[in-house]
């Protein structure tokens, strides 16, 4: 019996593309929520962009360590 693959494993680019689409087409926000949502195109050294990137790094690395590579 083969193990069922999580649904996200078949579409690895969905989250980054979806996040970018949300940042480009969502109604304008102000303050910290906007900075977190648009962390990808922000200049290096921006606090919200840096912390969001670090959070994504930690969550992604933890998920990979727990779930393992795609089989």
PQR file of N, CA, C, O and H, with PARSE charges and radii, in Angstrom:
ATOM      1  N   UNK A   1       0.844  -1.167   0.000 -0.4000 1.5000
ATOM      2  CA  UNK A   1       0.000   0.000   0.000 -0.0000 2.0000
ATOM      3  C   UNK A   1       0.894   1.236   0.000  0.5500 1.7000
ATOM      4  O   UNK A   1       1.808   1.344   0.817 -0.5500 1.4000
ATOM      5  N   UNK A   2       0.637   2.144  -0.891 -0.4000 1.5000
ATOM      6  CA  UNK A   2       1.445   3.359  -0.960 -0.0000 2.0000
ATOM      7  C   UNK A   2       0.832   4.443  -0.073  0.5500 1.7000
ATOM      8  O   UNK A   2      -0.383   4.525   0.106 -0.5500 1.4000
ATOM      9  H   UNK A   2      -0.106   2.056  -1.555  0.4000 1.0000
ATOM     10  N   UNK A   3       1.719   5.265   0.470 -0.4000 1.5000
ATOM     11  CA  UNK A   3       1.254   6.357   1.329 -0.0000 2.0000
ATOM     12  C   UNK A   3       0.666   7.467   0.467  0.5500 1.7000
ATOM     13  O   UNK A   3       1.165   7.760  -0.619 -0.5500 1.4000
ATOM     14  H   UNK A   3       2.706   5.199   0.324  0.4000 1.0000
ATOM     15  N   UNK A   4      -0.383   8.067   0.961 -0.4000 1.5000
ATOM     16  CA  UNK A   4      -1.012   9.177   0.236 -0.0000 2.0000
ATOM     17  C   UNK A   4      -0.116  10.403   0.318  0.5500 1.7000
ATOM     18  O   UNK A   4       0.435  10.715   1.374 -0.5500 1.4000
ATOM     19  H   UNK A   4      -0.789   7.829   1.843  0.4000 1.0000
ATOM     20  N   UNK A   5       0.020  11.077  -0.779 -0.4000 1.5000
ATOM     21  CA  UNK A   5       0.851  12.274  -0.842 -0.0000 2.0000
ATOM     22  C   UNK A   5       0.012  13.478  -0.414  0.5500 1.7000
ATOM     23  O   UNK A   5      -1.151  13.588  -0.802 -0.5500 1.4000
ATOM     24  H   UNK A   5      -0.428  10.824  -1.637  0.4000 1.0000
ATOM     25  N   UNK A   6       0.587  14.379   0.380 -0.4000 1.5000
ATOM     26  CA  UNK A   6      -0.177  15.578   0.739 -0.0000 2.0000
ATOM     27  C   UNK A   6      -0.561  16.361  -0.511  0.5500 1.7000
ATOM     28  O   UNK A   6       0.169  16.319  -1.501 -0.5500 1.4000
ATOM     29  H   UNK A   6       1.532  14.290   0.695  0.4000 1.0000
ATOM     30  N   UNK A   7      -1.676  17.067  -0.494 -0.4000 1.5000
ATOM     31  CA  UNK A   7      -2.136  17.760  -1.702 -0.0000 2.0000
ATOM     32  C   UNK A   7      -1.184  18.850  -2.181  0.5500 1.7000
ATOM     33  O   UNK A   7      -1.156  19.145  -3.376 -0.5500 1.4000
ATOM     34  H   UNK A   7      -2.269  17.101   0.311  0.4000 1.0000
ATOM     35  N   UNK A   8      -0.413  19.449  -1.302 -0.4000 1.5000
ATOM     36  CA  UNK A   8       0.487  20.527  -1.703 -0.0000 2.0000
ATOM     37  C   UNK A   8       1.709  20.029  -2.451  0.5500 1.7000
ATOM     38  O   UNK A   8       2.359  20.810  -3.146 -0.5500 1.4000
ATOM     39  H   UNK A   8      -0.436  19.210  -0.331  0.4000 1.0000
ATOM     40  N   UNK A   9       2.040  18.756  -2.329 -0.4000 1.5000
ATOM     41  CA  UNK A   9       3.243  18.230  -2.970 -0.0000 2.0000
ATOM     42  C   UNK A   9       3.126  18.220  -4.496  0.5500 1.7000
ATOM     43  O   UNK A   9       4.133  18.292  -5.200 -0.5500 1.4000
ATOM     44  H   UNK A   9       1.512  18.121  -1.764  0.4000 1.0000
ATOM     45  N   UNK A  10       1.918  18.133  -4.992 -0.4000 1.5000
ATOM     46  CA  UNK A  10       1.728  18.099  -6.441 -0.0000 2.0000
ATOM     47  C   UNK A  10       1.834  19.491  -7.072  0.5500 1.7000
ATOM     48  O   UNK A  10       2.045  19.605  -8.279 -0.5500 1.4000
ATOM     49  H   UNK A  10       1.100  18.075  -4.420  0.4000 1.0000
ATOM     50  N   UNK A  11       1.692  20.533  -6.279 -0.4000 1.5000
ATOM     51  CA  UNK A  11       1.685  21.905  -6.790 -0.0000 2.0000
ATOM     52  C   UNK A  11       2.579  22.796  -5.925  0.5500 1.7000
ATOM     53  O   UNK A  11       2.063  23.631  -5.181 -0.5500 1.4000
ATOM     54  H   UNK A  11       1.520  20.440  -5.298  0.4000 1.0000
ATOM     55  N   UNK A  12       3.894  22.643  -6.001 -0.4000 1.5000
ATOM     56  CA  UNK A  12       4.778  23.380  -5.088 -0.0000 2.0000
ATOM     57  C   UNK A  12       4.810  24.888  -5.330  0.5500 1.7000
ATOM     58  O   UNK A  12       5.175  25.632  -4.420 -0.5500 1.4000
ATOM     59  H   UNK A  12       4.313  21.965  -6.606  0.4000 1.0000
ATOM     60  N   UNK A  13       4.449  25.359  -6.499 -0.4000 1.5000
ATOM     61  CA  UNK A  13       4.510  26.790  -6.776 -0.0000 2.0000
ATOM     62  C   UNK A  13       3.241  27.550  -6.440  0.5500 1.7000
ATOM     63  O   UNK A  13       3.177  28.763  -6.637 -0.5500 1.4000
ATOM     64  H   UNK A  13       4.152  24.754  -7.238  0.4000 1.0000
ATOM     65  N   UNK A  14       2.235  26.858  -5.938 -0.4000 1.5000
ATOM     66  CA  UNK A  14       0.956  27.493  -5.678 -0.0000 2.0000
ATOM     67  C   UNK A  14       1.048  28.601  -4.629  0.5500 1.7000
ATOM     68  O   UNK A  14       0.514  29.690  -4.838 -0.5500 1.4000
ATOM     69  H   UNK A  14       2.287  25.872  -5.779  0.4000 1.0000
ATOM     70  N   UNK A  15       1.706  28.344  -3.524 -0.4000 1.5000
ATOM     71  CA  UNK A  15       1.787  29.335  -2.459 -0.0000 2.0000
ATOM     72  C   UNK A  15       2.542  30.597  -2.883  0.5500 1.7000
ATOM     73  O   UNK A  15       2.014  31.689  -2.677 -0.5500 1.4000
ATOM     74  H   UNK A  15       2.141  27.460  -3.354  0.4000 1.0000
ATOM     75  N   UNK A  16       3.746  30.513  -3.464 -0.4000 1.5000
ATOM     76  CA  UNK A  16       4.416  31.752  -3.859 -0.0000 2.0000
ATOM     77  C   UNK A  16       3.681  32.529  -4.951  0.5500 1.7000
ATOM     78  O   UNK A  16       3.629  33.758  -4.909 -0.5500 1.4000
ATOM     79  H   UNK A  16       4.174  29.626  -3.631  0.4000 1.0000
ATOM     80  N   UNK A  17       3.120  31.827  -5.916 -0.4000 1.5000
ATOM     81  CA  UNK A  17       2.401  32.510  -6.992 -0.0000 2.0000
ATOM     82  C   UNK A  17       1.103  33.126  -6.450  0.5500 1.7000
ATOM     83  O   UNK A  17       0.739  34.243  -6.819 -0.5500 1.4000
ATOM     84  H   UNK A  17       3.163  30.828  -5.951  0.4000 1.0000
ATOM     85  N   UNK A  18       0.422  32.403  -5.589 -0.4000 1.5000
ATOM     86  CA  UNK A  18      -0.792  32.929  -4.979 -0.0000 2.0000
ATOM     87  C   UNK A  18      -0.519  34.146  -4.115  0.5500 1.7000
ATOM     88  O   UNK A  18      -1.279  35.114  -4.137 -0.5500 1.4000
ATOM     89  H   UNK A  18       0.717  31.496  -5.290  0.4000 1.0000
ATOM     90  N   UNK A  19       0.568  34.097  -3.352 -0.4000 1.5000
ATOM     91  CA  UNK A  19       0.926  35.228  -2.496 -0.0000 2.0000
ATOM     92  C   UNK A  19       1.247  36.456  -3.348  0.5500 1.7000
ATOM     93  O   UNK A  19       0.816  37.565  -3.034 -0.5500 1.4000
ATOM     94  H   UNK A  19       1.185  33.311  -3.335  0.4000 1.0000
ATOM     95  N   UNK A  20       1.996  36.256  -4.412 -0.4000 1.5000
ATOM     96  CA  UNK A  20       2.328  37.374  -5.300 -0.0000 2.0000
ATOM     97  C   UNK A  20       1.072  37.933  -5.971  0.5500 1.7000
ATOM     98  O   UNK A  20       0.923  39.150  -6.083 -0.5500 1.4000
ATOM     99  H   UNK A  20       2.346  35.355  -4.667  0.4000 1.0000
ATOM    100  N   UNK A  21       0.172  37.061  -6.417 -0.4000 1.5000
ATOM    101  CA  UNK A  21      -1.070  37.521  -7.033 -0.0000 2.0000
ATOM    102  C   UNK A  21      -1.907  38.316  -6.034  0.5500 1.7000
ATOM    103  O   UNK A  21      -2.499  39.335  -6.389 -0.5500 1.4000
ATOM    104  H   UNK A  21       0.293  36.072  -6.327  0.4000 1.0000
ATOM    105  N   UNK A  22      -1.957  37.857  -4.797 -0.4000 1.5000
ATOM    106  CA  UNK A  22      -2.685  38.581  -3.761 -0.0000 2.0000
ATOM    107  C   UNK A  22      -2.067  39.957  -3.539  0.5500 1.7000
ATOM    108  O   UNK A  22      -2.783  40.948  -3.396 -0.5500 1.4000
ATOM    109  H   UNK A  22      -1.476  37.029  -4.508  0.4000 1.0000
ATOM    110  N   UNK A  23      -0.749  40.014  -3.511 -0.4000 1.5000
ATOM    111  CA  UNK A  23      -0.062  41.298  -3.300 -0.0000 2.0000
ATOM    112  C   UNK A  23      -0.315  42.262  -4.465  0.5500 1.7000
ATOM    113  O   UNK A  23      -0.401  43.473  -4.258 -0.5500 1.4000
ATOM    114  H   UNK A  23      -0.167  39.209  -3.628  0.4000 1.0000
ATOM    115  N   UNK A  24      -0.433  41.736  -5.675 -0.4000 1.5000
ATOM    116  CA  UNK A  24      -0.615  42.599  -6.841 -0.0000 2.0000
ATOM    117  C   UNK A  24      -2.060  43.038  -7.049  0.5500 1.7000
ATOM    118  O   UNK A  24      -2.300  44.158  -7.500 -0.5500 1.4000
ATOM    119  H   UNK A  24      -0.363  40.752  -5.843  0.4000 1.0000
ATOM    120  N   UNK A  25      -3.022  42.181  -6.730 -0.4000 1.5000
ATOM    121  CA  UNK A  25      -4.405  42.445  -7.097 -0.0000 2.0000
ATOM    122  C   UNK A  25      -5.349  42.707  -5.933  0.5500 1.7000
ATOM    123  O   UNK A  25      -6.514  43.031  -6.164 -0.5500 1.4000
ATOM    124  H   UNK A  25      -2.827  41.271  -6.364  0.4000 1.0000
ATOM    125  N   UNK A  26      -4.895  42.580  -4.702 -0.4000 1.5000
ATOM    126  CA  UNK A  26      -5.756  42.828  -3.541 -0.0000 2.0000
ATOM    127  C   UNK A  26      -5.962  44.333  -3.356  0.5500 1.7000
ATOM    128  O   UNK A  26      -5.152  45.131  -3.828 -0.5500 1.4000
ATOM    129  H   UNK A  26      -3.949  42.317  -4.514  0.4000 1.0000
ATOM    130  N   UNK A  27      -7.021  44.716  -2.684 -0.4000 1.5000
ATOM    131  CA  UNK A  27      -7.215  46.142  -2.402 -0.0000 2.0000
ATOM    132  C   UNK A  27      -6.050  46.673  -1.574  0.5500 1.7000
ATOM    133  O   UNK A  27      -5.468  45.933  -0.781 -0.5500 1.4000
ATOM    134  H   UNK A  27      -7.679  44.068  -2.301  0.4000 1.0000
ATOM    135  N   UNK A  28      -5.711  47.917  -1.746 -0.4000 1.5000
ATOM    136  CA  UNK A  28      -4.557  48.457  -1.044 -0.0000 2.0000
ATOM    137  C   UNK A  28      -4.734  48.440   0.478  0.5500 1.7000
ATOM    138  O   UNK A  28      -5.782  48.822   0.998 -0.5500 1.4000
ATOM    139  H   UNK A  28      -6.183  48.518  -2.390  0.4000 1.0000
ATOM    140  N   UNK A  29      -3.715  48.001   1.161 -0.4000 1.5000
ATOM    141  CA  UNK A  29      -3.672  48.022   2.618 -0.0000 2.0000
ATOM    142  C   UNK A  29      -2.643  49.056   3.042  0.5500 1.7000
ATOM    143  O   UNK A  29      -1.853  49.527   2.224 -0.5500 1.4000
ATOM    144  H   UNK A  29      -2.863  47.691   0.738  0.4000 1.0000
ATOM    145  N   UNK A  30      -2.655  49.400   4.293 -0.4000 1.5000
ATOM    146  CA  UNK A  30      -1.654  50.323   4.804 -0.0000 2.0000
ATOM    147  C   UNK A  30      -0.950  49.689   5.996  0.5500 1.7000
ATOM    148  O   UNK A  30      -1.463  48.760   6.620 -0.5500 1.4000
ATOM    149  H   UNK A  30      -3.297  49.017   4.957  0.4000 1.0000
ATOM    150  N   UNK A  31       0.211  50.198   6.291 -0.4000 1.5000
ATOM    151  CA  UNK A  31       0.934  49.769   7.476 -0.0000 2.0000
ATOM    152  C   UNK A  31       1.553  48.395   7.355  0.5500 1.7000
ATOM    153  O   UNK A  31       1.935  47.948   6.273 -0.5500 1.4000
ATOM    154  H   UNK A  31       0.628  50.953   5.785  0.4000 1.0000
ATOM    155  N   UNK A  32       1.641  47.741   8.492 -0.4000 1.5000
ATOM    156  CA  UNK A  32       2.317  46.445   8.582 -0.0000 2.0000
ATOM    157  C   UNK A  32       1.667  45.351   7.734  0.5500 1.7000
ATOM    158  O   UNK A  32       2.396  44.594   7.093 -0.5500 1.4000
ATOM    159  H   UNK A  32       1.331  48.103   9.371  0.4000 1.0000
ATOM    160  N   UNK A  33       0.328  45.226   7.693 -0.4000 1.5000
ATOM    161  CA  UNK A  33      -0.247  44.182   6.838 -0.0000 2.0000
ATOM    162  C   UNK A  33       0.193  44.296   5.375  0.5500 1.7000
ATOM    163  O   UNK A  33       0.461  43.282   4.730 -0.5500 1.4000
ATOM    164  H   UNK A  33      -0.263  45.842   8.214  0.4000 1.0000
ATOM    165  N   UNK A  34       0.269  45.507   4.856 -0.4000 1.5000
ATOM    166  CA  UNK A  34       0.727  45.697   3.469 -0.0000 2.0000
ATOM    167  C   UNK A  34       2.187  45.298   3.325  0.5500 1.7000
ATOM    168  O   UNK A  34       2.559  44.660   2.340 -0.5500 1.4000
ATOM    169  H   UNK A  34       0.052  46.331   5.380  0.4000 1.0000
ATOM    170  N   UNK A  35       3.010  45.661   4.283 -0.4000 1.5000
ATOM    171  CA  UNK A  35       4.430  45.317   4.211 -0.0000 2.0000
ATOM    172  C   UNK A  35       4.639  43.814   4.260  0.5500 1.7000
ATOM    173  O   UNK A  35       5.509  43.284   3.568 -0.5500 1.4000
ATOM    174  H   UNK A  35       2.708  46.179   5.083  0.4000 1.0000
ATOM    175  N   UNK A  36       3.848  43.121   5.073 -0.4000 1.5000
ATOM    176  CA  UNK A  36       3.975  41.659   5.153 -0.0000 2.0000
ATOM    177  C   UNK A  36       3.481  41.022   3.858  0.5500 1.7000
ATOM    178  O   UNK A  36       4.104  40.094   3.344 -0.5500 1.4000
ATOM    179  H   UNK A  36       3.142  43.551   5.635  0.4000 1.0000
ATOM    180  N   UNK A  37       2.365  41.519   3.333 -0.4000 1.5000
ATOM    181  CA  UNK A  37       1.803  40.935   2.119 -0.0000 2.0000
ATOM    182  C   UNK A  37       2.712  41.168   0.905  0.5500 1.7000
ATOM    183  O   UNK A  37       2.771  40.329   0.007 -0.5500 1.4000
ATOM    184  H   UNK A  37       1.859  42.273   3.751  0.4000 1.0000
ATOM    185  N   UNK A  38       3.412  42.291   0.875 -0.4000 1.5000
ATOM    186  CA  UNK A  38       4.264  42.607  -0.273 -0.0000 2.0000
ATOM    187  C   UNK A  38       5.744  42.476   0.074  0.5500 1.7000
ATOM    188  O   UNK A  38       6.553  43.301  -0.351 -0.5500 1.4000
ATOM    189  H   UNK A  38       3.365  42.973   1.605  0.4000 1.0000
ATOM    190  N   UNK A  39       6.102  41.459   0.833 -0.4000 1.5000
ATOM    191  CA  UNK A  39       7.488  41.317   1.269 -0.0000 2.0000
ATOM    192  C   UNK A  39       8.430  40.973   0.125  0.5500 1.7000
ATOM    193  O   UNK A  39       9.615  41.300   0.197 -0.5500 1.4000
ATOM    194  H   UNK A  39       5.445  40.789   1.178  0.4000 1.0000
ATOM    195  N   UNK A  40       7.943  40.325  -0.927 -0.4000 1.5000
ATOM    196  CA  UNK A  40       8.841  39.894  -2.007 -0.0000 2.0000
ATOM    197  C   UNK A  40       9.479  41.058  -2.771  0.5500 1.7000
ATOM    198  O   UNK A  40      10.689  41.024  -2.997 -0.5500 1.4000
ATOM    199  H   UNK A  40       6.981  40.059  -0.986  0.4000 1.0000
ATOM    200  N   UNK A  41       8.732  42.079  -3.178 -0.4000 1.5000
ATOM    201  CA  UNK A  41       9.379  43.157  -3.949 -0.0000 2.0000
ATOM    202  C   UNK A  41       9.992  44.268  -3.099  0.5500 1.7000
ATOM    203  O   UNK A  41      10.487  45.252  -3.649 -0.5500 1.4000
ATOM    204  H   UNK A  41       7.749  42.106  -2.994  0.4000 1.0000
ATOM    205  N   UNK A  42       9.973  44.136  -1.778 -0.4000 1.5000
ATOM    206  CA  UNK A  42      10.542  45.190  -0.937 -0.0000 2.0000
ATOM    207  C   UNK A  42      12.060  45.202  -1.029  0.5500 1.7000
ATOM    208  O   UNK A  42      12.676  44.168  -1.288 -0.5500 1.4000
ATOM    209  H   UNK A  42       9.571  43.337  -1.331  0.4000 1.0000
ATOM    210  N   UNK A  43      12.666  46.366  -0.818 -0.4000 1.5000
ATOM    211  CA  UNK A  43      14.131  46.432  -0.853 -0.0000 2.0000
ATOM    212  C   UNK A  43      14.743  45.660   0.308  0.5500 1.7000
ATOM    213  O   UNK A  43      14.112  45.519   1.355 -0.5500 1.4000
ATOM    214  H   UNK A  43      12.165  47.206  -0.607  0.4000 1.0000
ATOM    215  N   UNK A  44      15.971  45.155   0.136 -0.4000 1.5000
ATOM    216  CA  UNK A  44      16.645  44.431   1.218 -0.0000 2.0000
ATOM    217  C   UNK A  44      16.794  45.325   2.451  0.5500 1.7000
ATOM    218  O   UNK A  44      17.016  46.531   2.340 -0.5500 1.4000
ATOM    219  H   UNK A  44      16.484  45.269  -0.715  0.4000 1.0000
ATOM    220  N   UNK A  45      16.670  44.716   3.605 -0.4000 1.5000
ATOM    221  CA  UNK A  45      16.852  45.449   4.840 -0.0000 2.0000
ATOM    222  C   UNK A  45      15.574  46.010   5.431  0.5500 1.7000
ATOM    223  O   UNK A  45      15.601  46.557   6.534 -0.5500 1.4000
ATOM    224  H   UNK A  45      16.491  43.737   3.695  0.4000 1.0000
ATOM    225  N   UNK A  46      14.453  45.892   4.729 -0.4000 1.5000
ATOM    226  CA  UNK A  46      13.176  46.339   5.275 -0.0000 2.0000
ATOM    227  C   UNK A  46      12.777  45.366   6.381  0.5500 1.7000
ATOM    228  O   UNK A  46      12.773  44.153   6.171 -0.5500 1.4000
ATOM    229  H   UNK A  46      14.432  45.448   3.833  0.4000 1.0000
ATOM    230  N   UNK A  47      12.443  45.891   7.552 -0.4000 1.5000
ATOM    231  CA  UNK A  47      12.181  45.032   8.711 -0.0000 2.0000
ATOM    232  C   UNK A  47      11.053  44.036   8.456  0.5500 1.7000
ATOM    233  O   UNK A  47      11.217  42.842   8.709 -0.5500 1.4000
ATOM    234  H   UNK A  47      12.446  46.876   7.722  0.4000 1.0000
ATOM    235  N   UNK A  48       9.918  44.506   7.963 -0.4000 1.5000
ATOM    236  CA  UNK A  48       8.778  43.597   7.738 -0.0000 2.0000
ATOM    237  C   UNK A  48       9.106  42.554   6.679  0.5500 1.7000
ATOM    238  O   UNK A  48       8.743  41.387   6.824 -0.5500 1.4000
ATOM    239  H   UNK A  48       9.784  45.476   7.758  0.4000 1.0000
ATOM    240  N   UNK A  49       9.792  42.966   5.612 -0.4000 1.5000
ATOM    241  CA  UNK A  49      10.172  42.018   4.571 -0.0000 2.0000
ATOM    242  C   UNK A  49      11.157  40.981   5.071  0.5500 1.7000
ATOM    243  O   UNK A  49      11.047  39.799   4.744 -0.5500 1.4000
ATOM    244  H   UNK A  49      10.087  43.915   5.494  0.4000 1.0000
ATOM    245  N   UNK A  50      12.117  41.424   5.863 -0.4000 1.5000
ATOM    246  CA  UNK A  50      13.121  40.508   6.405 -0.0000 2.0000
ATOM    247  C   UNK A  50      12.494  39.506   7.356  0.5500 1.7000
ATOM    248  O   UNK A  50      12.775  38.311   7.266 -0.5500 1.4000
ATOM    249  H   UNK A  50      12.206  42.384   6.128  0.4000 1.0000
ATOM    250  N   UNK A  51      11.645  39.973   8.270 -0.4000 1.5000
ATOM    251  CA  UNK A  51      11.023  39.059   9.233 -0.0000 2.0000
ATOM    252  C   UNK A  51      10.034  38.111   8.557  0.5500 1.7000
ATOM    253  O   UNK A  51       9.915  36.955   8.962 -0.5500 1.4000
ATOM    254  H   UNK A  51      11.417  40.944   8.343  0.4000 1.0000
ATOM    255  N   UNK A  52       9.335  38.578   7.547 -0.4000 1.5000
ATOM    256  CA  UNK A  52       8.426  37.688   6.822 -0.0000 2.0000
ATOM    257  C   UNK A  52       9.210  36.616   6.078  0.5500 1.7000
ATOM    258  O   UNK A  52       8.825  35.447   6.084 -0.5500 1.4000
ATOM    259  H   UNK A  52       9.432  39.517   7.218  0.4000 1.0000
ATOM    260  N   UNK A  53      10.306  37.009   5.439 -0.4000 1.5000
ATOM    261  CA  UNK A  53      11.148  36.033   4.734 -0.0000 2.0000
ATOM    262  C   UNK A  53      11.723  35.010   5.711  0.5500 1.7000
ATOM    263  O   UNK A  53      11.776  33.821   5.400 -0.5500 1.4000
ATOM    264  H   UNK A  53      10.618  37.959   5.435  0.4000 1.0000
ATOM    265  N   UNK A  54      12.149  35.457   6.876 -0.4000 1.5000
ATOM    266  CA  UNK A  54      12.672  34.521   7.881 -0.0000 2.0000
ATOM    267  C   UNK A  54      11.583  33.578   8.379  0.5500 1.7000
ATOM    268  O   UNK A  54      11.840  32.393   8.590 -0.5500 1.4000
ATOM    269  H   UNK A  54      12.106  36.424   7.129  0.4000 1.0000
ATOM    270  N   UNK A  55      10.372  34.091   8.569 -0.4000 1.5000
ATOM    271  CA  UNK A  55       9.263  33.230   8.998 -0.0000 2.0000
ATOM    272  C   UNK A  55       8.947  32.176   7.940  0.5500 1.7000
ATOM    273  O   UNK A  55       8.718  31.011   8.264 -0.5500 1.4000
ATOM    274  H   UNK A  55      10.163  35.054   8.398  0.4000 1.0000
ATOM    275  N   UNK A  56       8.937  32.593   6.672 -0.4000 1.5000
ATOM    276  CA  UNK A  56       8.688  31.638   5.584 -0.0000 2.0000
ATOM    277  C   UNK A  56       9.810  30.590   5.534  0.5500 1.7000
ATOM    278  O   UNK A  56       9.548  29.409   5.310 -0.5500 1.4000
ATOM    279  H   UNK A  56       9.124  33.540   6.409  0.4000 1.0000
ATOM    280  N   UNK A  57      11.041  31.020   5.741 -0.4000 1.5000
ATOM    281  CA  UNK A  57      12.180  30.097   5.763 -0.0000 2.0000
ATOM    282  C   UNK A  57      12.037  29.064   6.879  0.5500 1.7000
ATOM    283  O   UNK A  57      12.226  27.870   6.649 -0.5500 1.4000
ATOM    284  H   UNK A  57      11.254  31.980   5.923  0.4000 1.0000
ATOM    285  N   UNK A  58      11.706  29.517   8.075 -0.4000 1.5000
ATOM    286  CA  UNK A  58      11.589  28.601   9.220 -0.0000 2.0000
ATOM    287  C   UNK A  58      10.431  27.633   9.026  0.5500 1.7000
ATOM    288  O   UNK A  58      10.578  26.436   9.272 -0.5500 1.4000
ATOM    289  H   UNK A  58      11.552  30.487   8.262  0.4000 1.0000
ATOM    290  N   UNK A  59       9.286  28.136   8.589 -0.4000 1.5000
ATOM    291  CA  UNK A  59       8.123  27.264   8.376 -0.0000 2.0000
ATOM    292  C   UNK A  59       8.410  26.256   7.262  0.5500 1.7000
ATOM    293  O   UNK A  59       8.087  25.076   7.398 -0.5500 1.4000
ATOM    294  H   UNK A  59       9.167  29.108   8.389  0.4000 1.0000
ATOM    295  N   UNK A  60       9.004  26.705   6.180 -0.4000 1.5000
ATOM    296  CA  UNK A  60       9.317  25.793   5.075 -0.0000 2.0000
ATOM    297  C   UNK A  60      10.340  24.740   5.443  0.5500 1.7000
ATOM    298  O   UNK A  60      10.191  23.572   5.083 -0.5500 1.4000
ATOM    299  H   UNK A  60       9.266  27.664   6.069  0.4000 1.0000
ATOM    300  N   UNK A  61      11.377  25.144   6.158 -0.4000 1.5000
ATOM    301  CA  UNK A  61      12.402  24.181   6.581 -0.0000 2.0000
ATOM    302  C   UNK A  61      11.827  23.173   7.567  0.5500 1.7000
ATOM    303  O   UNK A  61      12.132  21.983   7.490 -0.5500 1.4000
ATOM    304  H   UNK A  61      11.498  26.092   6.450  0.4000 1.0000
ATOM    305  N   UNK A  62      10.999  23.644   8.489 -0.4000 1.5000
ATOM    306  CA  UNK A  62      10.370  22.737   9.456 -0.0000 2.0000
ATOM    307  C   UNK A  62       9.436  21.762   8.756  0.5500 1.7000
ATOM    308  O   UNK A  62       9.436  20.570   9.061 -0.5500 1.4000
ATOM    309  H   UNK A  62      10.752  24.610   8.551  0.4000 1.0000
ATOM    310  N   UNK A  63       8.641  22.263   7.821 -0.4000 1.5000
ATOM    311  CA  UNK A  63       7.726  21.386   7.086 -0.0000 2.0000
ATOM    312  C   UNK A  63       8.500  20.335   6.290  0.5500 1.7000
ATOM    313  O   UNK A  63       8.087  19.177   6.220 -0.5500 1.4000
ATOM    314  H   UNK A  63       8.641  23.232   7.572  0.4000 1.0000
ATOM    315  N   UNK A  64       9.613  20.735   5.695 -0.4000 1.5000
ATOM    316  CA  UNK A  64      10.430  19.775   4.931 -0.0000 2.0000
ATOM    317  C   UNK A  64      11.061  18.751   5.865  0.5500 1.7000
ATOM    318  O   UNK A  64      11.151  17.571   5.525 -0.5500 1.4000
ATOM    319  H   UNK A  64       9.949  21.676   5.751  0.4000 1.0000
ATOM    320  N   UNK A  65      11.501  19.200   7.049 -0.4000 1.5000
ATOM    321  CA  UNK A  65      12.114  18.272   8.004 -0.0000 2.0000
ATOM    322  C   UNK A  65      11.101  17.263   8.532  0.5500 1.7000
ATOM    323  O   UNK A  65      11.442  16.106   8.778 -0.5500 1.4000
ATOM    324  H   UNK A  65      11.427  20.159   7.325  0.4000 1.0000
ATOM    325  N   UNK A  66       9.861  17.699   8.707 -0.4000 1.5000
ATOM    326  CA  UNK A  66       8.821  16.806   9.224 -0.0000 2.0000
ATOM    327  C   UNK A  66       8.280  15.901   8.120  0.5500 1.7000
ATOM    328  O   UNK A  66       8.158  14.692   8.320 -0.5500 1.4000
ATOM    329  H   UNK A  66       9.584  18.639   8.508  0.4000 1.0000
ATOM    330  N   UNK A  67       7.957  16.461   6.972 -0.4000 1.5000
ATOM    331  CA  UNK A  67       7.319  15.695   5.902 -0.0000 2.0000
ATOM    332  C   UNK A  67       8.318  14.944   5.032  0.5500 1.7000
ATOM    333  O   UNK A  67       7.979  13.919   4.442 -0.5500 1.4000
ATOM    334  H   UNK A  67       8.056  17.443   6.809  0.4000 1.0000
ATOM    335  N   UNK A  68       9.545  15.446   4.948 -0.4000 1.5000
ATOM    336  CA  UNK A  68      10.554  14.812   4.109 -0.0000 2.0000
ATOM    337  C   UNK A  68      10.427  15.216   2.656  0.5500 1.7000
ATOM    338  O   UNK A  68       9.508  15.946   2.285 -0.5500 1.4000
ATOM    339  H   UNK A  68       9.821  16.279   5.427  0.4000 1.0000
ATOM    340  N   UNK A  69      11.351  14.742   1.831 -0.4000 1.5000
ATOM    341  CA  UNK A  69      11.302  15.094   0.402 -0.0000 2.0000
ATOM    342  C   UNK A  69      10.162  14.383  -0.317  0.5500 1.7000
ATOM    343  O   UNK A  69       9.609  13.396   0.169 -0.5500 1.4000
ATOM    344  H   UNK A  69      12.097  14.148   2.132  0.4000 1.0000
ATOM    345  N   UNK A  70       9.839  14.904  -1.460 -0.4000 1.5000
ATOM    346  CA  UNK A  70       8.792  14.295  -2.282 -0.0000 2.0000
ATOM    347  C   UNK A  70       9.268  12.945  -2.790  0.5500 1.7000
ATOM    348  O   UNK A  70      10.413  12.805  -3.219 -0.5500 1.4000
ATOM    349  H   UNK A  70      10.288  15.705  -1.854  0.4000 1.0000
ATOM    350  N   UNK A  71       8.406  11.974  -2.741 -0.4000 1.5000
ATOM    351  CA  UNK A  71       8.783  10.614  -3.154 -0.0000 2.0000
ATOM    352  C   UNK A  71       8.284  10.320  -4.532  0.5500 1.7000
ATOM    353  O   UNK A  71       8.506   9.224  -5.048 -0.5500 1.4000
ATOM    354  H   UNK A  71       7.475  12.088  -2.393  0.4000 1.0000
TER
END
